[in-house]
Amino acid sequence: MLEKNKGLVIRTVSYGEANIILTVFTKERGKVALMARGAKKTNSRFSAVSQLFSYGLFYFHYRHSSMSSLSQGEVLETFSHVRADIEKTAYAAYVCELLDGVTGEHEGSPSLFTLVLTVLRLLDEGEDAEILLRMIEVKLTKTAGIKPELDRCANCGRTAGEFSFSVKEAGFLCDTCSKLDAHRFKLTPKQVQLIRTLYYIEPERIGKIRVKPETKTVLHHLLESYYDTYSGLSLKSKRFLDQWQQWKP
């Protein structure tokens, strides 16, 4: 039976001289592999919908145990501003590669689909890319099965007072328990609240958040260390972004 699913192309791999294997994150089916036959040909009806970041309608005969074949595709959004800017392209590639890395195939999640689509739209509209990335990193810890303790002390459960963040203890530590980790990230109360906000906030509201450069740096190093410790991911797009930050004037 032919299915119609809204989806977002998060990875593309050339197959033979003319074909492309698409990894499409769909709203209902989750991550699905689709063979787009002839998509590399200039006159192919699949060429537009087979581009990385393409958001569209995908028609395919769904197969759970093997690759499905794309029968028809219709582009809904192309994120043209993202494609026209190398830095935005790098940010969007990181979002898609991170999503690909923390999700399994055929795990439908409409809320996760909406999250990623919203983040790409906000990138396209020019919202703060660094904060968008930190938000999706924090939120995807749950999907990856490595969510840190953000609501209370990871050791004693205390909810009031000042907190630091411990990668070792996987979450916040109160003042009393801070001695458990000499390498913890020391945070201001506002930085603690920001991390919690990034986890719980609806992505549409992210544009209202303004963050100081020094806080962005702390969040970047904190989440980088956390993912390096617990996720097991090695992302090409992240290595490029790190190099890009060094090259930028």
N, C-alpha and C positions, 0 to 999 in steps of 0.2 A: 504494500500500500504506500502510495506516494505521500510523504509528509511535507508540510510547510512550516518552517521554523525561522523566527528572527534570530540572527546570529552575528557574531563579530569575528573576523579573521584574526587570529592571534599568532599564527605561524604558517609559513609557506615553505615547501620543499620541492625543488624541481625533480621531475621523474621522467626520464627519457628526454627526447628532443622537444616534445610539445606539451607534456602534461605537468600539472602541479598538484601536489598533495596539500590540501588545506586542513589546518586544524582550526575548527570553528567552535567558538564557545556559544552555544545556543541557549535560549531562555528556558526551554523545557527539558532538553536532553543533556544539558551540560556540554562537555567537550566531546566533539565528534570529528573523526577523520573522514574527509571527503576527497575523492578523486575527481579533479576537474580536467577532463580529457580535452586536449587541444587548447588549453587556456593560454599557452605561451604564444600562440599564433595571433598576429595583429588583428585579424578579422574575427577572432573567436567571440562568441556570445558570452563566454565566461571571463574574458580578460579583465573587465572592470571589477566584477564582484570577487575576483581572486587576488586582489591586491591586499597587502597587509594593512590592517586597521579598517578595512571595508566593513560597514555595518549594512546588512541587507536582509532580504528574504531568501532563504535557501530551500529549494525543493529537492528532496532525495528519498530514495527507498531506504529506510533505516535498517541497519544490520547491527545487532549488538556485539556479535562475535567476530566481525570482519569489517573491512573498510566499506563505507557506502560510496555510491557514485552520485555526483551532482547532476541533476537533471535540468535544473533551471535556476537562475539567480537574478535577483533584482536589487540594485544598490539603493539604499535609503539615505545614507550619509557617507561622505568621503573624508571628512575632517581635513579640508583643503589647507587650512592654516597650519596644521600640524605637518602635513606633507611638504609644505613650502619652506619650513624652518628646520635646519639640521638639529638644533638643540631640542625643539619640541618633538621632533621625530625620535630622538634618542630617549626622551622621557617616556613617550608613548610606547616605544619598543620595550623599555624596562617594565612598564605596567603589564604589558601582554606576556612577556617572558616570565615575570614573577607569577602571574595568574596561571600560566601553563605549568610552572614548576610545583605549585602547591595543590593543584587539583588533579583528580583522577578522571578517567574517561567515563562518560555516561552518568555523571553525578549532577543532576539538574538542580539549579539553585537560582530561581528568579531574582532573589534579593542580591546575590553576588553579580549576576548579569547586569542588573540595574546600577550597581555600584561602579563597575568598571566602565560601563557605557557613559555614566555621568562624569566620571573622572576624565575620560577622553574628550567629552564635550567641553568641560571646563578648561582643559588644556588648549583646546581649539579656540576658546574665547579669550585666552590670555590671562587666566587666573594664575596665582603663584604656583609654579610647577613644583618647587621644592616642598612646599607644604602639602600639595596634593599627593606627592610621592610618600611623604612621611605618614599621611593619613592612611593611604592604602596599605602601606607596610604594617602599620599597627593593626588595622582591621583584618588583614589576611593572616595574622598569626593564629587566629581561631581556625580558619580553614586549613592551615598547615598543621594544626594540632599542637602548637607550641605557644599558646596564649599565655602571656605573663600575668601575674597577679597585680591588678591595677587598682583595686578597690580597698585594699587593706595591706597591712604588713604581711609579706609572704611567709614570715616565720612565726609571729605570735598572734596575728590577726587584728592587731590594733588599727583603728580607723582614724584616729585624731593625732595631730601633731605634725612634725616635720618629717619628710621622707627623702630618701635617696633611692637610686635604682641599682639593683644588683643583677648582673647577667648570671652570675654564679647561682644565686637563689631564685632566679626567674621571676623577678618582680620587685615591688617597692619594699624597702626596709625602713622601719621607724628608727628614731634616734637610739633607742635602747638596743635594738638588734643590729645596728649598723656595723658593729665590731665584727660581725660574721664575714664581712667582705671588705678587705682593705682596698680593693680596686673598684669599688662601687662608683657610680656616677653621682656626684653631689649636685643636687637640683634645688632651685628656688621653689617656693610654693607655687608661683605662677607657672613654672615649667612642669611641675607635677600635674597641675590642673590641665595644662595644655595637652599632655599625653593622654589623660583621661578623656578630654574633649574630643581629640582626634579619633579615639576608639568609638565613642558613642554618638558623635554628631552625624546628622544626615548630610550626605555629601553636597547637597544643593546649598547648604548654609556655609560652606567652607570659605566663600569669598568674603565673609564678614570678619574673618580672623586675620589679624595683622601680627607678624612675628618678627622680632629683632634678629639681625644676622647672627649674633652670638648664640641665640637660642636655636636657630636652624642648625648651626654647627654641632651643638650638643646633641640634638635629636638625631642628626645624621650618624654621628659616631656611636651613639647608644644603640640605635636600631641595626646598624651595620654589624656591631659586635654581637648583638643578640642573634641575628640571622646566621652569622658565621658560626656561632656556637651550636645552634640547635637545628637549623633547617637542612643542612647538607647540600645546599644549592650553590652552584657556581654559574653565574649568569654573564654571558658575553656582553649584554647591554649595560650591565653595571660597570664592568671594566672600562667600557668606552666612556660612560658618564664620568667616571673617576678621572680618566685621562683628559676629558673635555674640560673639567673644572680646573685642571692644572694649566691647560692651554689658554683658557679665557683671559683676556686682558684685565 
